[in-house]
Amino acid sequence: MNRKELTEKVKECIKASLSDVKIVSNLNDDTPLISEDGKAGVFDNSLCVLEVTAGLVTEFEIDPSIFKKESFKTVSTLVDTIEEALNKK
């Protein structure tokens, strides 16, 4: 799977876990996922992070321990984390 396909799959997992259609329809690689430095993130609480993580673990058959806080900075950093895990398989 190339990076573009991986990014689209990750965005699909995020969209499936969130109910705010306005936010998820505007997802791009630099979209902040968690609030940081005064910037609002897509995830409004830790339950969103857990739901997305569960979806990603299932979709990509990866270990949830690969995810760190930094993984959820943006869509791109989340893809980086998953891509790294998949390359180690």
C-alpha positions as CSV (number, residue, x, y, z in Angstrom):
1,M,0.0,0.0,0.0
2,N,1.5,3.4,-1.0
3,R,1.4,6.5,1.3
4,K,-1.6,8.1,-0.6
5,E,-3.7,4.9,-0.1
6,L,-2.6,4.7,3.5
7,T,-3.6,8.3,4.1
8,E,-7.0,7.8,2.6
9,K,-7.6,4.7,4.7
10,V,-6.6,6.6,7.9
11,K,-8.9,9.4,7.0
12,E,-11.7,6.9,6.5
13,C,-11.1,5.5,9.9
14,I,-11.2,8.9,11.5
15,K,-14.4,9.8,9.7
16,A,-16.0,6.6,10.7
17,S,-15.3,7.4,14.4
18,L,-16.4,11.0,14.4
19,S,-19.9,12.5,14.1
20,D,-19.0,16.1,13.2
21,V,-19.5,16.0,9.4
22,K,-18.3,19.5,8.9
23,I,-14.9,18.8,10.5
24,V,-14.3,15.4,8.9
25,S,-15.2,16.5,5.4
26,N,-12.3,19.0,5.6
27,L,-9.6,16.6,6.7
28,N,-6.2,17.1,5.1
29,D,-2.7,15.9,6.0
30,D,-2.0,18.9,8.3
31,T,-5.4,18.8,10.1
32,P,-4.6,18.9,13.9
33,L,-6.2,15.9,15.6
34,I,-5.6,16.9,19.2
35,S,-5.7,20.4,20.7
36,E,-2.2,21.8,21.1
37,D,-0.7,25.3,21.5
38,G,-4.2,26.9,21.5
39,K,-5.2,25.2,18.2
40,A,-8.4,23.2,18.3
41,G,-8.1,19.6,17.2
42,V,-10.6,17.3,15.5
43,F,-10.8,15.1,18.6
44,D,-12.8,16.8,21.3
45,N,-12.0,14.3,24.0
46,S,-10.0,11.2,24.8
47,L,-12.8,8.9,23.9
48,C,-12.4,10.0,20.2
49,V,-8.7,9.0,20.4
50,L,-9.6,5.6,21.8
51,E,-12.3,5.0,19.1
52,V,-10.0,6.0,16.3
53,T,-7.2,3.9,17.7
54,A,-9.4,0.9,17.9
55,G,-10.5,1.4,14.3
56,L,-6.9,1.7,13.1
57,V,-5.7,-1.3,15.1
58,T,-8.5,-3.4,13.5
59,E,-8.0,-2.0,10.0
60,F,-4.2,-2.3,9.8
61,E,-3.7,-5.2,12.3
62,I,-1.2,-3.3,14.3
63,D,-0.4,-3.1,18.0
64,P,-2.0,-0.2,19.8
65,S,1.2,0.4,21.8
66,I,2.8,2.0,18.7
67,F,0.7,5.1,19.2
68,K,2.1,7.9,21.3
69,K,0.7,11.4,21.9
70,E,2.8,12.7,19.1
71,S,1.2,10.2,16.7
72,F,-2.1,12.2,17.0
73,K,-0.6,15.6,16.3
74,T,-1.9,15.7,12.6
75,V,-3.2,13.3,10.1
76,S,0.3,13.1,8.6
77,T,1.9,12.2,11.9
78,L,-0.7,9.5,12.4
79,V,0.1,8.1,8.9
80,D,3.8,8.2,9.7
81,T,3.3,6.1,12.8
82,I,1.2,3.5,11.0
83,E,3.5,3.4,8.0
84,E,6.5,2.8,10.3
85,A,4.7,-0.1,12.0
86,L,3.6,-1.6,8.7
87,N,7.1,-1.5,7.4
88,K,8.3,-3.5,10.4
89,K,5.9,-6.3,9.7
